[in-house]
């Protein structure tokens, strides 16, 4: 990914993933108490920046691993 896209894409992806994961884990741990939404949003606001930074750090490694796997699956060229 080039230019601004390498920062914008992980921003949205990490936000969506953090939103879904914190909602699920909050539900698993607490059930559905009256303050569920407030607790979920607090967890999400804490998790999102951490997820974004993690995505920025992990992206180059994931791209290289993906390229390696795809090349390995293709096998030797004839």
C-alpha positions as CSV (number, residue, x, y, z in Angstrom):
1,X,0.0,0.0,0.0
2,X,1.3,3.4,-0.9
3,X,0.9,7.0,0.3
4,X,-1.8,8.0,2.6
5,X,-3.7,4.7,2.1
6,X,-1.1,2.9,4.3
7,X,-2.3,5.1,7.2
8,X,-6.0,5.5,6.4
9,X,-6.8,1.8,5.7
10,X,-5.4,0.5,9.0
11,X,-7.2,3.4,10.8
12,X,-10.6,2.2,9.6
13,X,-9.8,-1.5,9.8
14,X,-8.5,-1.3,13.3
15,X,-11.5,0.8,14.4
16,X,-14.0,-1.8,13.0
17,X,-12.1,-4.8,14.4
18,X,-11.6,-3.1,17.9
19,X,-15.4,-2.2,17.9
20,X,-16.4,-5.8,17.2
21,X,-13.9,-7.5,19.4
22,X,-14.5,-5.2,22.4
23,X,-18.2,-5.6,22.1
24,X,-18.0,-9.4,22.0
25,X,-15.5,-9.6,24.9
26,X,-17.5,-7.1,27.0
27,X,-20.6,-9.2,26.4
28,X,-18.7,-12.5,27.3
29,X,-17.4,-11.0,30.5
30,X,-20.4,-9.0,31.7
31,X,-23.5,-10.3,29.9
32,X,-25.9,-7.4,29.2
33,X,-26.0,-5.2,32.3
34,X,-27.8,-1.8,32.1
35,X,-24.5,0.0,31.5
36,X,-23.3,-2.4,28.8
37,X,-23.1,0.2,26.1
38,X,-21.1,2.7,28.2
39,X,-18.6,0.0,29.2
40,X,-18.3,-1.2,25.6
41,X,-17.7,2.3,24.3
42,X,-15.0,2.9,27.0
43,X,-13.3,-0.4,26.1
44,X,-13.5,0.5,22.4
45,X,-12.0,4.0,22.9
46,X,-9.1,2.5,24.8
47,X,-8.6,-0.4,22.4
48,X,-8.8,1.5,19.1
49,X,-5.6,3.6,19.3
50,X,-3.7,0.5,20.5
51,X,-5.1,-1.6,17.6
52,X,-4.2,1.2,15.1
53,X,-0.6,1.4,16.3
54,X,-0.4,-2.4,16.3
55,X,-1.8,-2.5,12.7
56,X,0.8,0.0,11.5
57,X,3.6,-2.0,13.1
58,X,2.3,-5.4,12.0
59,X,1.4,-4.5,8.4
60,X,4.9,-4.8,6.8
61,X,5.4,-8.2,8.5
62,X,2.0,-9.4,7.3
63,X,2.6,-8.2,3.8
64,X,6.0,-10.0,3.6
65,X,4.4,-13.2,5.1
66,X,1.6,-13.0,2.6
67,X,4.0,-12.7,-0.3
68,X,6.1,-15.6,1.0
69,X,3.0,-17.9,1.4
70,X,1.7,-17.0,-2.1
71,X,5.1,-17.6,-3.7
72,X,5.4,-20.9,-1.8
73,X,1.9,-22.0,-3.0
74,X,2.8,-21.2,-6.6
75,X,5.8,-23.5,-6.5
76,X,8.8,-23.3,-8.8
77,X,8.2,-21.6,-12.2
78,X,8.6,-23.7,-15.2
